[in-house]
């Protein structure tokens, strides 16, 4: 009985190590979860609600930055635009981020 317990513990540890190794893999394309993070982050940080389609076109490129970095880049561009133009809440605007158009609506 002792032998079979040790064997199952070893198998369990191997399984955990395998899962941990896989979770550390980098993925070049990002999913809708990341798009939701960007949309919610931009809304909260700078009052801009980007469309999911424009966010996915930005995230689904090889080497795309993380959702947090994308939010910061979007908000920087929205703030630049706000200083140049007098945009108001409800206005639909498009900003350029990493060579991609990000379209959305100003909320604040």
Secondary structure as the mmCIF struct_conf table of DSSP 4:
data_model
#
loop_
_struct_conf.conf_type_id
_struct_conf.id
_struct_conf.beg_label_comp_id
_struct_conf.beg_label_asym_id
_struct_conf.beg_label_seq_id
_struct_conf.end_label_comp_id
_struct_conf.end_label_asym_id
_struct_conf.end_label_seq_id
HELX_RH_AL_P HELX_RH_AL_P1 UNK A 2 UNK A 23
TURN_TY1_P TURN_TY1_P1 UNK A 24 UNK A 24
BEND BEND1 UNK A 28 UNK A 29
HELX_RH_AL_P HELX_RH_AL_P2 UNK A 32 UNK A 46
BEND BEND2 UNK A 47 UNK A 47
STRN STRN1 UNK A 48 UNK A 50
HELX_RH_AL_P HELX_RH_AL_P3 UNK A 52 UNK A 59
BEND BEND3 UNK A 60 UNK A 61
TURN_TY1_P TURN_TY1_P2 UNK A 62 UNK A 63
HELX_LH_PP_P HELX_LH_PP_P1 UNK A 64 UNK A 66
HELX_RH_AL_P HELX_RH_AL_P4 UNK A 67 UNK A 84
BEND BEND4 UNK A 85 UNK A 85
TURN_TY1_P TURN_TY1_P3 UNK A 89 UNK A 90
STRN STRN2 UNK A 92 UNK A 97
TURN_TY1_P TURN_TY1_P4 UNK A 98 UNK A 99
STRN STRN3 UNK A 100 UNK A 106
#
